[in-house]
Every structure is written in structure tokens, then in C-alpha cells.
């Protein structure tokens, strides 16, 4: 049983859907930079750079996962009406 129903790909993602994720990521960046600047005055500034890099590298996969899953949740196939 096969039907040749045409489908159109729809995405109803808006900026409001990812606004909270963007704010959370910006908070992570600012906190890591503040921690890095706080540690920069210590006797070993390399720890500050490693700490900032580690926080950013470890948070990036979570950010990408959140964006991709949000995007996939807003994509759907819409059957078109036959002419």
C-alpha cells in the first residue's frame, strides 16, 4: 500500500524558542571569563586560561545538543493537498 502524497518540510522555530538557551550560554561564558580574570592575578595564570578553556569546551556539547534537539522538535512534515 503506497501512496504518493507529497509532503512539505516545515519549521516553526522562532528566536523565542532558543532565547533561554542563548542567555544561559552567555551566562556560562561570562562566569568563566570572570573566574579566569580572577585567577589571572594568581602566581600561575596558566590555570586561569586552562579553566576558561575547559569550561567552554565542556559546555559546548551541551549547547549544541540543546540547539539541535530544539530545532528537530520544531521540524515537521506537512502533507499537501492533492490538486
CORSULWO-V172858 format. One line per field, one symbol per residue. psi: psi as a letter, one per 30 degrees, with the letter a starting at -180 (. if undefined). Layout:
BEGIN
psi: ???
END
This chain:
BEGIN
psi: jkkhkklkkkkhkleffgeeeeeeeeeeeeeeeeeeeefffafiffeeeeeeeeeeeffeeeeeeeeeeeeffgklkjklkk.
END
